[in-house]
Amino acid sequence: MSSNKKYWKSVEELENSSIVEALRNNEFVEEIPTDEFLGNADALASSGTSRRDFLKYVGFSTAAVTLAACEGPVHKSIPYVLQPEQIIPGVADYYATTVFDGFDFANLLVKTREGRPIKIENNTISGAKFSANARIHASILGLYDSMRLKAPKLDGKASSWSAVDLKIKSSLADAKAKGGQVVLLTNTLASPSTEKLIGEFIAKNPNAKHVVYDAVSSSDALDAFETVYGERALVDYDFSKASLIVSVGADFLGDWQGGGYDAGYAKGRIPQNGKMSRHFQFESNMTLSGAAADKRVPMSTADQKQALVQIYNIVVGASVPVALDAKFKAEVVKAAQQLKASGTKGILVSGIEDKNAQLLVLAINQALASEAFSTAGTRQIRKGSNAVVSQLLKDMNAGSVHTLIMSGVNPAYTLADSASFVSGLKKVKTSVAFSLKEDETAAITTIAAPAPHYLESWGDVVITKGTYSLTQPTIRPIFDTKQFQDVLLSLNGTPGNFYDYLKVNSGAIIAGSSWNKVLHDGVFVIGSTALAGGSFDFAGAASALTKSKSTGDFELVLYTKTGMGDGQHANNPWLQEFPDPITRVSWDNYVTVSNADAKKLGLSNEIVANGGLNGSYATITTADGSKLENVPVIVQPGQAVGTVGLAVGYGRKAALKEEMQVGLNAYALYKNFNSVQSVSIAKANGEHEFACVQGQKTLMGRGDIIKETTLDVFNKENAEHWNPQPMVSLDHQEVKATTVDLWESFDRTTGHHFNLSIDLNACTGCGACVIACHAENNVPVVGKAEVRRSRDMHWLRIDRYYSSESTFEGDNERKEKIAGLSSSLSTFNEMEKAGENPQVAFQPVMCQHCNHAPCETVCPVAATSHGRQGQNHMAYNRCVGTRYCANNCPYKVRRFNWFLYNKNSEFDYHMNDDLGRMVLNPDVNVRSRGVMEKCSMCIQMTQATILNAKKEGRPIVDGEFQTACSSACSSGAMIFGDVNDAESKVAKLAADDRSYHLLEHVGTKPNVVYHVKVRNT
């Protein structure tokens, strides 16, 4: 039968809070200041004109009269004197490129308009396997950041590149004469040309060395792989080849070892021919991987180490003594036995930062001969060594480092022992920081050297061994910047620029192809052979691992948030306002605590009268006495008892606008590059105000929001059983709701008719679609205070639902039978146990573009209407902001523009300065205050596709039609197309047995189709 669980968004909802109930039924939670814009209420009430007539007049006439009476500002444009041949005004150009910033990487197409990049797209050519995540989609905004370092600085004063060049050369000569160390400190470069250039620099300066530093370390996994296979690299797992996945502390759908695994994972998660992969997750924090798992077991890292040894014993037949807690043993043994039985179709991954743990991962996958585990195309995106970086700090503080040249790193912020780095830097005679901004490190160096954005740069990247990608500029440098590589060429005395050097160096790599071809494609596939693994004492590693013990009151697990990553993009308002997929909180980092531990410590969250979420503060103290005070608290369902989570990447101050200086720097607790720390926690005074959307615009209380079933039921029963159609009464007979209409429909079979299909099995909640929608549709950022008031402007939201094991009707019956206070307390406490380890589902929700749209029938000025191609249109010039449409929308997807977010100093984000506005899409207007806006199903994109095909005299091929969200979705959860094309993928998906519409019983006939979530439990 179909699952009809109780779905809930927050702990407060389970408590049957009267405030939550009031918010659910009240769209505008604060009193609307009508006096400000309606004037005298008595005079308005005595008017002889009906309100509907008044609104019609306002909508159709006032705008025209106002424009006629007031002459608007004159904007003069200057035409090209000599128009560039490749630029046609109004027509977009696309350039293939590759991004790698030391943390994120992807193969991209960059959309430019009139010479300015405005949008990131995924490169889908063969060989381009890495798609953009939310951070990379938002990175285009960093190009137009007004806080960038605009020119070189010497000793804190404005300087020139010639003076900088002279200063560095002089310092190098002095270091060579005095025998002082010269250190190049960079992030992982993954660039064969840059590494060759550094090699030439070291050859000319024998006293120099290259140190690689990754802010978020993968050193233990690198050390283990290097020990067994002789190469410092990471495995690039192919989850599409796995029928059973066991993860021990690895959030592979998040940022674990670079991320980018969601596409392969999703292929195995969509049930086909009665089969889908099965996923076990053992973890502390609730992660994206844990949310997607079929079986999630919350446990501390100390317990995860014991579990990993237990799995090793069962898979390889070893007998290493294990001290695994009895409450976990059954699930661990079950996972291990299924993993062993799956053989080559099984895969195990682990995020435990311990070389012995990573050695066991290699041993287990070798024993399985896993097809998903390949040593041929290893990842080259992490190369840093914790030991080497620690030694550098010692050398700096010993005064033996004469010249330090840094690129792509910010150790004054990201190092836990940043004080040691700062003190050591004072003993370095000359320090240089190549940086986009005058960040925490660049602000205290001898030379602050402005580096270009990757969209202004040349480069090459080897993301995985056997592939070669090029980075090319899509715009001339906006500021007086210079690439690190060009400076190295100058220091080496090599003539020419880095472009020339890159082109020559690539010749040997791309043999068989041409420079122009690889530049056009963005990627070239060479191929690589698998590495032969050596022997190692894996049993000894298992014995050492099993001796690990947990110390301290709590285990702190540091992680990177989906939006902020390692903190490089802290000045990006799109990412700051991006709600975390799990907590739905933006503009903050916080400590996540289990409900049981929160009660023990006296920590709490509550939703207050205006809809905002408030929470306690806590003080975190590490074993060595380091403290992080006044950390906001989120009570997180699914957090392992005895553990707490905290995201790094926040708490930055340097070169950031005041609005973006949010959160606390958790890197201070990243001791010895270990993300797991023993800590104690105590409640602090005060209450924190969160910007959290989890209790806003909710569809709670509707029984058919998310439909789900199990694979067993899916295979054995008919679709009517696990995907029942809603029934209504017609002439006293029960009939399917979809057969009853209030209106007579017109023929929609002529021309195009667009549908968007969303598969809940493939959606991982990554949020790339949310940021892509921001970029494509000029969605404004409103800031923390406005988000807290339920005024966020996202056209697309990803609802996150927790589900209890009881049915929705059963929960309601239990509530109704409560008798007295004691019964109430015991009943709700029992119901709340679901919060200890809930199942999670993500559901992207945007305008459903209903064919029988309730918003269209209530708009008094016809501002919203339906198009023949299935889109629900908005005529902004007609809209007068009555908000009737929002009240009548069952999906709560319309956004009211409370303020003018463009050119308004109160909202100091990218729309407030000329540089930031360069990112705006000219095909989509920027909305003014007082109007409703919402998803347009990217009508500008669909019309451009139609016009291009018409101009070229050809039919449109399936897959050409795209929206911002569908093109950004790397997991394949979102498929867009024309349902009138019977052979299109979207038409077949719409007719699939798993398809259903959101709130189908309402009769709105949406053009967005969802697919029943199937769990392989």
ABEGO torsion letter per residue (X at the ends): XBBBBBBBABAAAAAGBAAAAAAAABABABBBBAAAAAEBAAAAAABABBAAAAAAAAAAAAAAAAAAABBBBBBBBBBBABBBAABBBGBBBBBBBBBBAGABBBBBBBBBBGGBBABBBBBABBGBABBBBAAAAAAAAAAABAABBABBBBGGBBBBAAAAAAAAAAAAAAAAAAGBBBBBBBBBAGBAAAAAAAAAAAAABAABBBBBBBABBAAAAAAAAAAAAGBBBBBBBBAAABABBBBBGBBAABABGGEGAAAAAAAAABBBGGBBBBBBBBBABBBAAAAABABBBBBBAAAAAAAAAAAAAAAAGBABBBBBBAAAAAAAAAAAAAAAAAEAABBBBBABBBAAAAAAAAAAAAAAGBAABBAABBBAABABBAAAAAAAAAAAAAGABABBBBBGBBAAAABABAAAAAAAAAABABBBBBBABBBAAAAABABBBBBBBAAABBEBBBABBGBBBBBBBABBBABBBBBAAAAAAAAAGBBEBAAAAAAAAAAAAABGBBAAAAAAAGBBBAEBBBBBBBBBBAAAAAAAAAABBBBEABBBBBBBBAAAEAGAAAABAAAAABBBAAAGBBGBBBBBBBAAAAAAAGBBBBBBAAGBBBBBBBBBBBAAGBBBBGBBBBBBBGBBBGBBBBBBGBGBABGBBAAABBEBBAAAABBGGBABBBBBBBBBBEBBBBBBAAABGBABGBAAABBBBBAAAAAABBAAAABBBBBBBBGGBBBBAAABBABBBBBAABEBBBBBBBBAAABAGAGAAAAAAAAAAGBBBAEAAAAAAGABABABBBBBBBBBABBAAAAAAAAAABBEAAAAAAAAAAAAAAAABBBBBBBBBBBAGBABBAAAAABAAGABBBBAAGBBBBBAAABAGAGAAAAABAAGABBBBABBABGBAABBBAAABAAAAAABBAABBBBBBGBBBBBAGGAAAAAAAAAAAAAAGBBBBBGABBBAAAAABAAGABBBEBAABAABAAAAAAABAABBBBGAAAGAGBABBBBBBBBBX
